[in-house]
Amino acid sequence: MPGPHYTHPIATPIAAAEYRARRDRLLGHPETTDVDGFVWWGNHRVFYLCGFAFAPTERPIALLMRRGGETVLFVPRLEVEHAEAYANVDRVVAYPEYPDVTHPMTHLTKLLRELGLTSAFGGDGDGAPRVMGYRGPKLSEASGASFVALDDVLEATMQVKSPAEIALIRESAYWAGRAHRLLQDATSVGRTETEVEMEAGAGATAELLAAYRGAYRALSWGGSGPFATYRGQIGAHSALPHSLNVNAVFAAGDTLVTGASCPMFGYWSELERTMFIGDPSVEQGIYFGHMLALQDLAIDACRAGRTCSSVDGAVRDYFAEHDLGDAWRHHTGHNVGIRYHEGPFLDVGDDTVMESGMLFTVEPGLYVPGLGGFRHSDTIVVTDDEPEFLTDYPRDLDRLVLDAA
């Protein structure tokens, strides 16, 4: 059955009209006027522009966009039916296989000439990326057309989310919260992180499937359904910010750092919490208090017109003021959307000006070897006024203390 608080309409995928608008916006960008069209290789970028989600392999896949003309998805034969079912393009063109007798770049060169992309093309690479053993020539060498790198142009357009994207990320955040609630409720002394994570993910996924009645799609190569995890950040191991599952057994006194999300029609959110098994020690409580103060400070600083660097700068000033430098490990946060990590970053090295519609995970953390890690993460959206929470889960200490019995 759906979760006890699931009362809103189910989410729907990005509409074809929005994909067309994204492509039109890119074609009209002033930095793209010197190219005949585009060739995009990155799976996240292809998905952003036409809605086709795929797992990159040695077989090249490319999205071709001709100025004033059609949009073509170039795929290996094994992806034809998949592409025709999901890609918002004018047509799908296939090559037999890679490496094959005729290399895919030879087939693609013929297609470029057919589309009139013979002088200059823009995109995110002069040839297919070298993943899983792929080898091949530069596309400019094979075709004779010059290549113009336009990665940054497309990435900039992806930074500000549309209302439809924000709605999907909000829905992702809802299901992340459901998985996290089941994780918290299932955690007890003597159980292992693996069994608790599996129980939480399965339970939340069952709720989602009941609510969506067959309409749910992850559209992600990173899994399906809501999940919540400890990633090994249990007890002293919680002081390792990017740990991995170690199948730890929960014990009284443990500091716990969690993570939860849910792929929702290709979009992600991020929710993390610091919890304790049994009443925290004085020292644990002090670091939790600093962590919460840091996150409050950072969230409030996420305002349109300010720079990303100013948010991280304020956080680092707090670390210095309270002599917490030894506990610092990473920047304050990052954008999130189709990818779990996107730019811009809440870092002193990123002077991007925040705009209404930008999303950030806000996650300043403190890490004390031998004691534990202390990190909440919430997904927020920058607005014309105060930042808005997309995640909705208790942040205060009292509701994050688990029974040690």
N, C-alpha and C positions, 0 to 999 in steps of 0.2 A: 504493500500500500504506500501511497505518497506520504512524505513526512508530515508531521502534525501541523506545520505552519505553511504548507504549500497551497496558496490560495490564488496565485497570479497566473495569467495565461502562460502556456508553454512558449519557449523561444522558437523563432523560425530563422532559417539561414539567410545570408545576405542575398538580396534580390539581384536579378540579372541587370536591372537598370543601374544599380550602384556600381557594378563592375564596369559597365560601359562608361559611366561618369568618371571613374578613376582613370580609365584609359584616355578619355578625352582630355582630362585635366593634364595628364602627362604629355600628350601630344601638343597641347597648347602652351606648355611651359617654355619661357623664353630661352632657357639653356638648351633646348632640344631643336631649335630651328634649323641647325646646320646638318641634320641627319635625315635620310629618306624614311627611316623607320627604326624599329627596335628589335633586338633579339635578347630575350631574358631567359636565363638558365636556372637561377636559384629557386628551389622548390617553394620557399616562403613567398618570394616575389611573384612567381607564376600564380600561386594560389591567390595572392592579393589582387591580381589583375584579371583573373578569369575563374577563380573558384575551383581549380583542379588541384586536389591534394594527392601527392604521390611521394613514394619513398625513393630518393635518388639511388641509382645503381650505376654500373659501368655503361649502361645504355643511355645516351644523351636524350634529354627532353628539353624542348625550347618553345617559348611563346614568341611568335613573330607578329609585329604590329606595323602595318604600312600606313603612312600618313595619307589620310583621305580615303583609305581602302579597307580591305578586310583584315580580320585577325585570324591567324592560323596557329594551331598547336601541332608541333612536329614531335612525333612519338615513335618508339619502336612498335612493331606489329603486335607484340603481346599486350600493349596498353590501349589499343584502338577502342575496344568496346568500353573500357573504363573511361577513357577520355570523352567519348561520345555521350556517355551517360551523365557526366558531371561538369565538363568544361563549358563555360559560357563564351564560346568562340564561333566564328562563322563556319569554320571547317577544321577537320582533323586530317593531317597528312602523315602517312606512316612510311618508315623504311623497314627493310626486312629484319635485320638483326645486327648486333655488334659482336665482333669486328666485321664479320661477313667478307665476301669477296670484294664488294664495293663499300668503302668506309662511309659511315653516316654523314661526315662532313661533305662528301661528294654529292650525296642526295640533297643535303641542305643548301649547298651552293646553287644547285639547279633551281631549288625553290626560291632562293633569294632573287635570282635573275627573273624568274617568273613574276615575282611580286614587285620588281623594279627597285629593289634595295641594292643597287649596283655601285653607287658612289660612296656613301657613308652610312653606317648603321651605328646606333647607340645601344647600350645595354650594360650588363653586369659582368661581361667577360668576353674576351676575344677567342671564343671556342669553349667547348664543354669543360666543366670542372673535372679535375683528375681525381675522381673518387673510384674506389673499388677496382683499381687497376686500369681505368680508362687511359688510352693513349690516342692522340690525334693531333692534326695540324691546327694552327691558329685559323680561325674562320676568315680573317682578313687575307691570309696567304692563299687559302683555298679559293676564295671568291674574287679577290682583287679589289674589294671594297675596303675603305678605311674604317677603323673602329674608334668610337668615342666613348670613353667610360662615363656612364651616367648613374652609377650606383647611388651616389649621394643625393641626386635629384629625387630618385624614387624613395629612398629612405626618408627624406625630409617630408614627402607627402604622406608617408605611413605613420609619422609621429603623432599627428592629430587624428583622433578617432571620430568617426561619424556617429550619429545617434544609434544607428543599427549596430555598429560594432560595440558601443558602450552597453547596449542592451544585452548582447551575447556575453560580454565579460561580467556583467552584473549577474546573469543567470549562472555562469560558471562559478561565481563567488558564492551564490546561494548553495549550490551543491557541494562546494568545498566545505562550507560550514556544516552541512549535514554529515559529510564523511568525518569531519573533525569531531563533531559531537559523539558519533559512534565510537571513534578512536578513544576519546577521553573517557567515555562511559565503560569501555571494555578493558582499560588499562588497570591492572592490579598486581600486587606483589606476587611474584612467582610465575607469572605468565611471560611469554617471550614477545619481543617486538614483532616478529614475523606473523605469529598467529593473530595478534591484535590488529595489525595492519590489514591482513587478509579479511578478517571479520568486518572491519569498518568499511573497506572498499566494496566488499560484496553486498553488505547491507544497504549502503547508500546507492549503489548501482541498481539494486532491486527496486528501491523507491523511485529512482529516476525513470526506469523502464515502465513502471506502473503508471507514473504520471504522464509519460509521453506516448504511451500506447502505440509503440512502433514508429513514432515520428522522430526519435532522437538519432542524430548522427554526430560522431566525434569529429569526423573529417580531419583527423590528425594522425601523423605517423608516430606519435608518442604515447599511444594507448587509447583506451576508451572507457568512459564512465568516471565517476568521482572517486577520488582516493585520498587517503591521509596516511602519513608516514612519519617515522622518527629518523630515518636515514642513519641509524646508529648513534644519534645524539642523545645518549642516555647516560646519566651519572657523569663521571669525570669525562667521558667521551663526548659529552655535549659541548665541550670547549673547542671541538674541531668543527669549524663553520660548515665545511662541505665534506662531512663524513659519509660513510656508506654503511648499509645494514650489516651489523655484526651478530645478529640474532641474540641480542642481550636479554638477560632475564631481569625484570623489574625488581627493584629492592627499595625498601624504606629509605628515605633521605635523598633519592635520586632527583637531580635536576633534569628536566625533559625539554627538548626543543623539537617542535613538530613542523610539518609542512602539509598543505592540502591544496588540491586544485581539481579541476574537471575540464577536459576539452569539450567545448560547446560549439559545434559547427565551425571548428577551426580556430577558436579563440580560447585563451587561457586567463586565469586570474591567479593570485597568490595569497594564501593565508598561512601565517605561522604564529605559533604561540609558545611561550615559556610556561611550563607547569612544574609542580613539585609533588612528589609522593610523600605525604605527611607534611606537617607544618615546617616551613623553611627555617633554617638557622638564621641568626641575626645577619650573618655575612651574606647569605643568599638573598635575604630580604633587602639589604642595602643595594646590592647590584640590580635586583629586579626594579627597585625604585628608580635608580639611575636610568635603566633601560626605558622605562615607561616615560620618564621625563624627557629623554632624548627623542623618543618617537613623537610625543606631543609637540615638542619644539619643531621637529622636522615637518610634520604634517601641516602645522599652522603656517610654515614658511613656504609651502607649495602654492604660490599665488601667481596668477597671470601677470606678466610684465616683469617678474623677477627672474633671475638666472638660476639654472640648475646648480651652478657652483656655489651660489649663496646659501643654498640649503645645506649642502655638505660642509660649507665653511662654518655655519652656525653650530653644526653638530661637533665639528672638530674643536671649536672654541670651548664648547661645554666640556669635552674630554680634557682639554688643557686646564680649564678653570678648576676642575675637580680632581686633577692629578690622576687621571684614568688612562693615560697614554699607553701603558703596558697592556691594557685590555682591548685596545683598538685593533681591528683586523681589516676592515673593508669599508667601501663607500656606503652612502646612505640608502641608495635604491636605484631602480631602473624602470624604464618604460616596459610595458607588457602588452601583448596582443596576440598576433598569430604565433609569435615566438615567445618563449617563457622569459627570455631576456631580450630587450630591444633598446635602442637608443631613443632619446638622450638618457644620460645617466646623472644621477644626483651625486656628483663628484666635483671636487674643486678644479678638476681639469676640463670640465665641460661647461662652457659659458652659454649654452643654448638658452634663449629666453623662453620661459614657459608660456604656453598659450592655453586658452580655454579649450577643453577637449583632449588635452594630453593626460595620459594615465601614468601613474607611478606606483611601484611597490615601495613602501616606506619602511625600512628595516635596519635602523642602526643597531648594532649589536656590541655586546661586551663579552670577552672570553677570558676566563681565569683558569689556567692549568691547575688540575687537581680539585677544582671546585665545580666548574661547569660553564656553560654558555647561557647567555641571556639575550633573547631576540624575539620580538614580535614583528610580524610583517602584515601590513594591510594594503590592499589595493585601493587607491583613491583616484578621483578624477579632478583635474583642475577646472574650475568654473570661473565665471566673471565675479564671483563673490568668494565665499569660503570653500575650501576643498571638500569634496563629498566622498564619503566612504561607500565603496561598492561591496566590500566585505563587511560582515555583520556578525561578530563573535565577541564574547566577553574579553575584556582586556585587563580587568582589575585582578589583584592578587587573590582575593577571597574566593573567587569562582574558578580559580585555576589550581587549587590545592586538592589533590586526590587523597582518598582514604588510604592510610598505610597499614590497615589491619590485614 
